């Protein structure tokens, strides 16, 4: 017989905040600030607009679902497009058409573009990804905006090849502001993946960023079962299986990533200790690994044999 059980049910909070600022051209040099950002215990400096007074936006769960699905497919199966994909893009809807701000590494005079600065914070061992997307228009153009959209992508690499996700919309907001020919426009957009325990970091897309940090294809997603006669730890000799197949779907305005895990159980089994171990390697930032364990209690005992279909569910909750 078959029983369906829940191994883990985790929630990853994805938040977005944005603001739009226009300044006079002669205020440009004073407006940008040298800001210290952290990659865990290391710091670097970035020239950015002020990041205070950001307002809530809407996370696009459809785009986020595509990003999560393609990132996990890349990490598990080394799949994805091999043609280079832009790290970021902003689309501004005006009264007459749309304006696209394409990715560039720096903020320049008499140009349009968007750049992205990565920050990784750590508290009590948990990680928070912060992405500061800075859109700018320092040309003489003038227009009135009604909506802003943010697009992003992820990438992972092997020894021989880099694989990219699609460039997808991950956030949007209604807006009402005007840029005049004698002003400069700046958009500050902060996207956060909050409070990730180490074992959840490998399941969370690392978005393309200014320091070129990418995930390395090294599928390290394992589940161990304690049979009472083995070394019950990551890398131990207990019966184990690798996470492979998965599904993604949208539910209650959240993205759900679900892995089924099959665990054969013997006669009269009343519970089963299960250990999830996950790790990920990066370039330009430290590697990370972690684990979490639980006890599955089958609802039926005394059967001669049955299979437990235990699901690992990770919900990416936009707010």
N, C-alpha and C positions, 0 to 999 in steps of 0.2 A: 504494500500500500504506500501512498505518497502523502506526506504532510507538508504544508507550507508554513514556514516560520520566518521571523524577522531576526536577522543577525545584528545589524546596526541600522539606525535611522538618524542620520546626521543632517544638520541644517547649516548652510553657508550663507551668510547675509551679504548681499551685494547692494551697495549704496551709491547713489550719484548725487552730486551737487554742482551747481553752475552759477556763474554770474557774467554779465556783460558790462564792459566799461568803455566809454569813449573819452578821449583826452585831446586837448589841443596839441598841435604838432610840437610846439616849443616846450611841452612838458615831458617829452619822451624820455630824456636822459634821467630825469628825476623819478619818473614813474616806475621804471623797472628796478627791482631790488635783487641784490645778491642773497640768495636764500640757501641755507644749509639743509641738505636732505640726507637721510640715512639709508644705508643698505646694511641692515642689522647693526653691527658694532662699528661700521665704517661710515665716514661722512664724505660728501662731495658738495660742490657749490653749483647752483644753477641761477641764471638771470631770469627772473620771473616777475609778473605783475603781483600785487598784493593778493593773498588768497583768503582774506576774511570775507564775511557776509555772503557766503555762498548759499544759494537757495535750492530747494529740492527740485529734482527733475523726475522723469518717468523712465524706469529701466525697461528696455524693450525685451521681453522674455522670449519672443520668437527669435530674435537675433542671438540672444544669450544661449538659447537651446542649440542653435547651429554651432556656435563657438565651442560649447562644452562637448557636443557630439563629435565634432571634427578634431578637437584637441585629444580626446580620449582615443579615438581611432588612430590618430598619429602616434600616441604613446604606446598603444598596445600592438599595432600592426604596421607601424612605419608607413602610413598612408597619408595622402594629401597631395595638393598640387606642388610641383617642383619649380614652377615659375614664380619668381619673386612677387610678393604681395605687399602693398603699401602698409606700413604700421598703423596709419590713422588718417582720418578725413573728417572734415566738418562740412555739412551742407546747410546753407542759409537760404530760407525761402523769403523772397522779396515780393513787392507788390506786382512785379512784372515777370520774374523768372526765378531761377535758383543760382546761387553762387557757391562754388565748391572750393574749399580751402584744402589743399593737398599737403601731404607730409613734407616737411623740410627740417633739417637738423637745427637751424637757428632762426632767431627773430631778426629780420633785416628791414632796412628802410626801403620804401617804394616797392613793396612786395606783399603777397598774400600767402598764407600757409598755416600749418599747424605742426607743433612739435609735442613731444610727450616726455615727461620726467618721471622716472620710477623711484618710489620710496618703499622700503620694506621695514616695518616696525616689528619689534618682538617684545612681548610682555608675558611673563610666566611661561615662557617656552613656546607660546603661540605666535604665529605670524599674521600680519596684516599687509596685504598688497595695497599700495596707493599709487594711482596713476594720475598725474597732473597733465591734462591735455591743454595746451595753450594755443588758441587760434588767434590770428592777427591779420589785420588789413591796414597797411601803412601806405596805401596808394591815395590818389586824389579822388577816388570814386565816391559816389554818394548814393544812398538807397535807404529804404525802410524795411525792417525785418519783422516777420510774423511768427516764424518757427526756426528752431535750431535742431540739428540732428548730429549725433556723434557716431562715427564708424571706427571699428578697431579690428585687429586680427592677432593671431598667435602664430608661433612657429616652433618647430622642434628639429633637431638635427641628428644625423648619424655620422659615422666616420666619413661616409662618401657623399651624403646628400642632405639638403635641408628641405623640410616639408612645411607647407603653409596651410593655414585655414583660409577660408574666404574672408574678405573684408565685409563685415556685417554691422548693421546698426545695433548699437547696444544701449543707447539712451536718446531721449528727445525731450523737448520742452517748448511750450508756446512762449513767445517773446514779443515785445513791442518796443522797438527803439529805432533810432535813425542815425546813420553815419553821414556826415557832411564832408565836403571836399577839403575842408581845412582841419579835419580831425583824424585821429587814428582809432581803430577799433581793436579791442582785446576781449577774448572769451576765455575764461578760466573754467575748466570742467574737471572735477575730481571724481574718479571712479574707485571704489574700495571693495575689496574682498576681505571681510573682517574676521579676526580672531580664529585663525586656522590652527588647530592642533597639528603637530608634525605629520601624523598619518593622513591628514586631509590635504596637505599641500600637494602631494602627487596627483590628486584628483582635480585640482584647481588650475584652470588655464593661466599660464604666464603670458601676458599680452606683450606684443612687440614694444620696444622701449628704446630710450636714447642711449643706454649703455650696452645695447646689443645682447642682453642676457636672454638665453634660450634654454629650453629643456632638452636634455640629451636622451635619445631613444635608448632606454635601458629598462624594459618592462620589469618592474619589481613590485608586483601586486600578488601577494600570496596569502592563503588561508590555511591554518594548521588546525588539526583536530586531535584532542588529547584522548588517547585510548587507554590511559592509565599505565602504559608501559613504554614511555618514550620521553625524550627531552623536550618539554613543552615550552619552546621559545622560538623566536625568529631564527631561521637557519637550522633549527633542530631536526631530529629524525622522526617526528610525529607524522602521521599521514597528512598529506597536504594537497592542495590544488591551486592552480594559478587562475586569477581572474582573467577572463577572456571576453566572452560575449556580454553585451550590455544593451540596454534600451534607454532612450531618452524620450520624455514626453512632458507636456505642459499641464499643470494641474493647479487650480486656485492661484493663478497668476504667478506661479513659480515653475522653475525648471527642475524636473526630477530625473536623476541618473540612477539606474537600478542594475545591479549585478546579481544574477542567480548563482548560487553555490550549492552543489549537490554533495550531501554528506550521508554515506551509507551507515546505518546503525544496526547493532546486533540485537539479539533477543533480550527483551525485558529492559531496554535502555530507558532510564528515567531522565537523564540529562546528558549534555555533551558540552564540554568546554571548547570554545573556538577562539582562535587568535588571528587577527588581521594584521598583516605586516605590509607596509608600503614604503617605498623610498624613491627618490628622484635625484638625478644628477643634473647640474646646470653648468653653463660657462659664465664666467664673470661674477657669479654669486655662489655662496656656499651650498653644498649638497645638503639634503635633509632626509631623514627617515624616521619612522615612528611606528607604533603599534597600539592596538587596543584589543581587549578580550571581553568575552561575555559567555554566559552559560545558556545554551538552548534547552528548553524543557519541552519535549514533545508532548502533545496533548493525549497521545494514546500510548499505553505501556502494555507489555506482555505479548506483543506481536512477535512472530518468529523472525521477521525481517521487514524493514521498510526504509524508504529513502526520505531524507529531510531536504526540501528545497528551501534553503535559507537565503534571504535577499539582503544585500547591502544597498541601502538607499541613501542617496545624498541629494538634498533639496537645496537648490540655489534660489534664495528668496530675495527678490528685488524690492527695494524700498527707497 
